Amino acid sequence: MVNMKFIETCNAIFTQAVRDYHRIDSVDASILNPYQAGTIEHDLYQKNWIDTVQWHLEDIIRDPHIDPREALTLKRRIDKSNQDRTDLVERIDSYFWKLFHDVQPQPNARINTESPAWAIDRLSILHVKLWHMQEQVDRTDVSAEQHEKCVAKMAVLKEQLGDMTTSIAQLLEDYQSGVRIMKVYRQMKMYNDPTLNPVLYKGKG
């Protein structure tokens, strides 16, 4: 399941996850992942749920009247969410590595600036943007000018969805045919690692 069929599956699962979250609409809701653990479908659903929750956490923390202690708690929750997101993207990249690492690269094979899972990460976030921009388009308490701006932004997001769907499918085709070399670079984030963040390993945290 690669190429366009795979990306169509991604789009369907991301749409499903965003919709499922908003049926509950709570950042504290448990993830009721309908897919079997250990499958790529499970990881894709999990990925989008994390993105959707984080979108709402980012909204909440921008409340100008938020209690500073609550804001700090939210900031650390967002930090953990970002780490969970990174870990999950790297797990999805491991799926692609297993899929393509035996492909013999062509003599003129090129490398890419990002791995397939980080491209899919952007696709997942785009689905979250589409949902929330549609909410803005549907508002009836805004001016005609504001509504027109949101309609225009929605059109751009839909165009991006089509472009990203095609480009990621083409990237996977390039990996499969050996036109591009499958390489994965781990993020190696340092600030959450108590052995690499000086504030933590020097005991200042």
C-alpha positions in Angstrom: 0.0 0.0 0.0 2.2 2.8 -1.3 2.0 5.9 -3.5 -1.3 7.5 -4.2 -3.4 4.8 -2.6 -1.4 5.2 0.6 -1.8 8.9 0.7 -5.5 8.6 0.0 -5.6 6.3 3.1 -3.7 9.0 5.1 -6.2 11.6 4.0 -9.2 9.4 5.0 -7.7 8.5 8.4 -6.8 12.2 9.2 -10.3 13.3 8.2 -11.7 10.6 10.5 -9.5 11.5 13.4 -10.3 15.2 13.3 -14.0 14.4 13.1 -13.8 11.9 15.9 -12.0 14.4 18.2 -14.6 17.1 17.6 -17.5 14.8 18.5 -16.0 14.9 22.0 -14.1 18.2 21.7 -12.1 17.9 24.9 -8.3 18.0 25.1 -8.5 15.5 28.0 -10.5 12.9 26.1 -9.0 9.4 25.8 -7.9 8.4 22.3 -10.3 5.8 21.0 -8.2 4.6 18.2 -10.2 2.2 16.0 -7.2 0.7 14.3 -5.2 -2.3 15.5 -2.1 -1.4 17.5 1.1 -2.0 15.6 -0.3 -1.1 12.2 0.5 2.0 10.1 -3.2 3.0 10.2 -3.1 3.0 14.0 0.0 5.3 14.0 -1.6 7.7 11.4 -4.8 8.0 13.5 -2.7 8.6 16.6 -0.6 11.2 14.9 -3.6 13.3 13.8 -5.3 13.0 17.2 -2.1 14.4 18.8 -2.1 17.3 16.3 -5.7 18.1 16.9 -5.4 18.1 20.7 -2.3 20.3 20.4 -4.1 22.8 18.1 -6.6 23.3 20.9 -3.9 23.5 23.6 -2.2 26.2 21.6 -5.6 28.1 21.5 -6.1 27.8 25.3 -2.7 28.9 26.3 -3.2 32.2 24.3 -6.0 33.3 26.5 -4.8 36.7 27.8 -6.6 36.1 31.1 -5.1 32.6 31.8 -3.6 32.0 35.2 0.2 31.9 34.9 0.4 28.6 36.8 -2.1 27.1 34.4 -0.2 28.5 31.5 3.0 26.8 32.8 1.2 23.5 33.1 -0.1 23.8 29.6 3.3 24.8 28.2 4.8 21.6 29.7 1.9 19.6 28.3 2.5 21.1 24.9 6.2 20.3 25.2 5.3 16.6 25.9 2.9 16.6 23.0 5.6 17.8 20.7 7.9 15.0 21.9 5.2 12.5 21.4 4.5 13.9 18.0 8.2 13.6 17.1 8.5 10.0 18.4 5.4 9.0 16.4 6.7 10.6 13.2 10.0 8.7 13.6 8.0 5.5 14.1 6.2 6.2 10.8 9.5 6.8 9.2 10.7 3.4 10.4 7.7 1.9 8.5 8.9 3.6 5.3 12.5 2.6 5.9 11.5 -1.1 6.1 9.5 -0.6 3.0 12.2 1.0 0.8 15.6 0.2 2.3 16.2 -2.7 0.0 15.4 -0.7 -3.2 18.6 -0.3 -5.3 19.1 3.4 -6.0 19.6 4.5 -9.6 23.0 5.9 -10.5 21.6 9.5 -10.5 19.4 9.0 -7.5 18.8 12.1 -5.4 18.1 12.7 -1.7 15.2 14.6 -0.3 15.2 17.5 2.2 12.7 15.7 4.5 11.7 12.2 5.2 8.3 10.8 4.1 6.9 10.8 7.6 7.7 14.5 8.1 5.9 15.3 4.9 2.9 13.3 6.2 3.2 15.2 9.5 2.5 18.4 7.5 -0.4 16.7 5.7 -1.9 15.8 9.1 -1.6 19.3 10.4 -3.2 20.6 7.2 -6.3 18.5 7.9 -6.6 20.1 11.3 -6.3 23.6 9.7 -9.0 22.7 7.1 -11.4 21.7 9.9 -10.9 24.9 11.9 -10.9 27.2 8.9 -14.2 25.6 7.8 -15.5 26.5 11.3 -14.5 30.1 10.6 -16.2 30.1 7.1 -19.4 28.8 8.8 -19.6 31.6 11.4 -22.5 33.9 11.2 -21.3 36.5 13.8 -18.6 38.1 11.6 -18.5 40.8 8.9 -18.8 40.0 5.2 -15.2 41.1 4.8 -14.0 38.6 7.5 -16.1 35.9 5.9 -14.6 36.5 2.5 -11.1 36.4 3.9 -11.8 33.0 5.5 -13.3 31.7 2.2 -10.2 32.7 0.4 -7.9 31.1 2.9 -10.0 27.9 2.8 -9.5 27.8 -1.0 -5.7 28.0 -0.5 -5.8 25.3 2.1 -7.8 23.0 -0.3 -5.3 23.7 -3.1 -2.4 22.8 -0.7 -4.2 19.6 0.2 -4.3 18.6 -3.5 -0.7 19.6 -4.1 0.6 17.8 -1.0 -1.4 14.6 -1.8 0.2 14.5 -5.2 3.7 15.5 -4.2 3.9 13.0 -1.3 2.6 10.2 -3.6 5.3 11.2 -6.2 7.9 11.1 -3.5 7.0 7.6 -2.5 7.0 6.5 -6.1 10.5 8.0 -6.4 11.6 5.9 -3.4 10.0 2.8 -4.8 11.7 3.2 -8.2 15.1 4.2 -6.8 15.0 7.8 -8.2 15.4 9.0 -4.7 17.4 7.4 -1.8 15.5 6.6 1.3 17.3 8.2 4.3 16.0 8.9 7.7 17.6 11.4 10.1 16.3 11.3 13.7 15.5 14.7 15.2 17.8 14.3 18.2 16.0 16.9 20.2 18.1 17.9 23.2 16.0 20.0 25.5 13.9 17.1 26.8 17.0 14.9 27.4 18.3 15.1 30.9 21.8 14.0 29.7 22.0 16.7 26.9 20.2 19.8 28.3 22.7 21.7 30.6 19.9 23.1 32.8 18.8 19.5 33.6 22.2 17.7 33.9 23.7 20.5 35.9 20.9 20.3 38.3 19.4 23.7 37.6 16.0 22.4 36.5 
